[in-house]
Amino acid sequence: MTGHRSRTYRLRLSEEGTDLFLAQHHRLARIARGFIPYGATLGVAVMLMEKVETDELVAELTMPSLKRLAGKCEHFVGATAAINDATGAIVNRLAESDLIGVRPSVGALHNLAIMLMESSEDHELAKAWQRVQAGIAKK
């Protein structure tokens, strides 16, 4: 028997980053028309980030607005291990591109995903939410 793979992710956010995460969580909950776990918000954010072109990700990683999201406030969210797989694939894609000199941390990518979620259209969030739900239902 196989168990459902999940893990806890640590988000190290500033107050601004925390506010942004909570705003996007609220936005997603409104779209879903229900209560959702914090990890689902992170999952949707990472799914949206997967679709962004590599050169655009590199450009976004250098934005000062991204640096402002990082901080010392630690928040723990439980989510499927698929987030780890997706984030790892993005790190590999960035490394293989030769567009970036320093490998970004997983935390920086999670913060970037949250930032990118803010600029996504509601219908994109709804599609990603459906994919997250489908993945949860398979477990």
RAURGI-V720609 format. One record per backbone hydrogen bond with DSSP energy under -1.0 kcal/mol. CO is the residue of the C=O (numbers start at 1). NH is the residue of the N-H. Records with the same first field share a line. If there is no record, write none. Layout:
CO=NH, NH
//
This chain:
5=81
7=79
9=77
11=75
12=71
13=73
14=18
15=19
16=20
17=21
18=22
19=23
20=24
21=25
22=26
23=27
24=28
25=29
26=30
27=31
28=32
29=33, 34
37=41
38=42
39=43
40=44
41=45
42=46
43=47
44=48
45=49
46=50
49=52
53=57
54=58
55=59
56=60
57=61
60=63
63=67
64=68
66=69
69=14
73=13
75=11
77=9
79=7
80=83
81=85
82=86
83=87
84=88
85=89
86=90
87=91
88=92
89=93
90=94
91=95
92=96
105=109
106=110
107=111
108=112
109=113
110=114
111=115
112=116
113=117
114=118
117=120
121=125
122=126
123=127
124=128
125=129
126=130
127=131
128=132
129=133
130=134
131=135
132=136
133=137
134=138
136=139
//
